[in-house]
Amino acid sequence: MADLTGIDAGRVRQLEAAEKARFVAERPRSVDRLEQARKTMPRGVPMSWMDDLYEHPPVWVSYGKGAYFSDVDGNEYLDMYIADMSAFCGHAPDPVVEAVSRRMGLGNQFLLPGEDAIPLAEHLSARYGLPKWQFTLSATQANTEVIRLAREATGREIVLVFDGKYHGHGDATMVVLEDGEVVPEYDGLPSGVAGQARVIGFNDVGSLERVLAPRDVALVLAEPAMTNAGFLLPEDGFHGSLRRLTREVGTLLAIDETHTLVTAYGGLTRKWELEPDFLTLGKSIAAGVPLGAYGMTDEMASLIAPPEESYVVSGAVTGEVATGGTLFANALSLAAGRAALTEVLTQDAYRRTAALGGKMAGGLRGAIDEAGLRWSVAQEGAHACYFFETVAPRDGAGSRAADDPDLRALIRVFMANRGVWESGWWLGPTVSVAHTDADVQRYVGIFGEFLAAAT
Ligand SMILES: Cc1ncc(COP(=O)(O)O)c(C=O)c1O
């Protein structure tokens, strides 16, 4: 019997067994490496997510170019996951390869500013509309510093995030709702994080108003459209209410464009004319070379002030907001960021990727219709997401209710066996600057092949 997704659960199990067996059989070298790696690395991978994110064993990658990458067994994949959006520039984009090679030859790490810092900050300022910028190595660290600045600016501790969010592996935002209570999301976190956070549903203006009312929230940290629980678009007027309500109670607003920066030049902040106090970026802004950044208003920037007195060696209160790191804003990351933003992520690239994203969403809808299913597709620019439900959800709870993890896992392994690297379960496919019309057609064709096999 077909379940809510319209696909029979028995058929899913049957296909899954065959596809998983094929996946392993066709990747003997990856399987061997995993075995060997288990001797020196927990779970057999250099970073646990490389095992965590997939229901099949990880493939070991040999190289990537453009919209494709290859594994050590010689399998080639059309990449629709693009490394959780961090490879939006395509793999090994020529301008970034050149800039990084040149910079490496000239020295990469001085703990001093170099030739790329000013052009990069000026570019970000013009592109995203916030006047002042600081650089880290990741979006997680950018969000961490933004939270500290907001706490200092407001004299409050609480951070408000939306259910289904992900803003990186910083303690302050790794909280979830359980039976209406905020609790730590992972093991290893101090229980105190829950007391410093509030979590409400996206698009829920009533709860927002209620939770902000005590005037103890330092910062609302939000993606403009949520990307880590499917793709959840804001309802009309939501962002207007969010900005109005936060201003009314003296709460600061940070818009996290780490993922959504792929959808529009200047992000959705520019497209939708949002007015955040902070804006955070990462992942693809340096073509996947480690670089995070945050923009801020002049008022917030004034908090990054020098200490009032000279430092003693260490071990005394400094009177400064805690920002910085030895490798932050290193010359290599800045060179990569400048080349990626000015030579790869151009206005023209956004016009092309948005058009391809539209074709991808249209193709997915066509394949779903042809299979007689009632699934929905959300899309903005280069990014899309399909849901196993008629109406695309608008909050985290709705997205979880529409989900079917076994079906998603099957789609991913079925596609991998046919040379397509589908996105992670929480995300949805994205075209990169390197994708072509033919790539999108191929992706949609194999998606249709899956639906034909499963229905
Ligand atoms: C919206 C958002 N913000 C921040 C991050 C953290 O990025 P990173 O892991 O590169 O620090 C992510 C990662 O998925 C993200 O989706």
PDBQT file of the ligand as one rigid body, heavy atoms in Angstrom, charges set to zero:
ROOT
HETATM    1  C1  LIG A 501      22.895  28.788   7.298  1.00  0.00    +0.000 C 
HETATM    2  C2  LIG A 501      24.220  28.275   7.751  1.00  0.00    +0.000 A 
HETATM    3  N1  LIG A 501      24.985  29.030   8.532  1.00  0.00    +0.000 NA
HETATM    4  C3  LIG A 501      26.193  28.615   8.961  1.00  0.00    +0.000 A 
HETATM    5  C4  LIG A 501      26.667  27.367   8.607  1.00  0.00    +0.000 A 
HETATM    6  C5  LIG A 501      28.007  26.924   9.120  1.00  0.00    +0.000 C 
HETATM    7  O1  LIG A 501      28.933  26.840   8.086  1.00  0.00    +0.000 OA
HETATM    8  P1  LIG A 501      30.362  26.211   8.386  1.00  0.00    +0.000 P 
HETATM    9  O2  LIG A 501      30.123  24.765   8.713  1.00  0.00    +0.000 OA
HETATM   10  O3  LIG A 501      31.108  26.371   7.102  1.00  0.00    +0.000 OA
HETATM   11  O4  LIG A 501      30.946  26.955   9.516  1.00  0.00    +0.000 OA
HETATM   12  C6  LIG A 501      25.900  26.541   7.804  1.00  0.00    +0.000 A 
HETATM   13  C7  LIG A 501      26.368  25.207   7.412  1.00  0.00    +0.000 C 
HETATM   14  O5  LIG A 501      25.663  24.388   6.851  1.00  0.00    +0.000 OA
HETATM   15  C8  LIG A 501      24.640  26.998   7.357  1.00  0.00    +0.000 A 
HETATM   16  O6  LIG A 501      23.841  26.242   6.609  1.00  0.00    +0.000 OA
ENDROOT
TORSDOF 0
